[in-house]
């Protein structure tokens, strides 16, 4: 999943707050499969805990687990956090008991983990007939959050997997098929919106961990080039009101443990 330091860069809660509606959609998908009231649920790669808190609000007994201690600490201070058991740990090697959960949820979290050990862990944690629900970004032809990084710093190092592969139906089925059935994929669209260009660029330079880390590994000249590339990309999405806004497709995947 990479170093916890990456996710503690910047201010991840600014990202978590923006994608919290997707967390609710993930919990909705799990709840449709198996009523969460009274269920045992674990939110893997929970970040600042939006999915965990949404599941707890429905009466589930919830554990939230993340690799980054700083994010777990933020989650534990949120409203309703006392209803969740918070743990620091690896989503693909949690140390939690076998077959101990009725549902596993994750909001843009487990998609960043090596899929082979992650799927094995999902299968190990879920009870027979248990439910899995998670979200994944869909690769777009144009992505103002990603394209400037590639243009200035080059493509990311090859790892054999990428987060958006989870939105590919064939890859998804191949990964989950040995342990899960009734796989369902529901498309959605997330609206990224910033009150101004200044706010959009501040989000990238100071808040979003992956972007803060990108600026951090760039030399001073590249940092200026990267900032200019982001501004150029964001200008394409500037609205007459002065806001900057664009849509990003995603999917919510759900499945049942076979």
Buried (B, 14 or more C-beta within 10 A) or exposed (E): BEEBEBBBBBBBBBBBEBBBBBBBBBBBBBBBBBBBEEBBBBBBBBBBBBBBBBBBBBEBBBBBBBBBEBBBBBBBEBEEBEBBBBBBBBBBEBEBEEEBBBBBBBBBBBBBBEBEEBBBBBBBBBBEEBBBBBBBBBBBEEBBBBBBBEBBBEEEEEEEBBBBBBBBEEBBEEBBEEBBEEBBBBEBEBEBBBEEBEBBBBBBBBBBBBBBBBBEEBEEEBBEBBBEBBBEBBEEBBEEEEBBBBEBBBBBBBBBBB
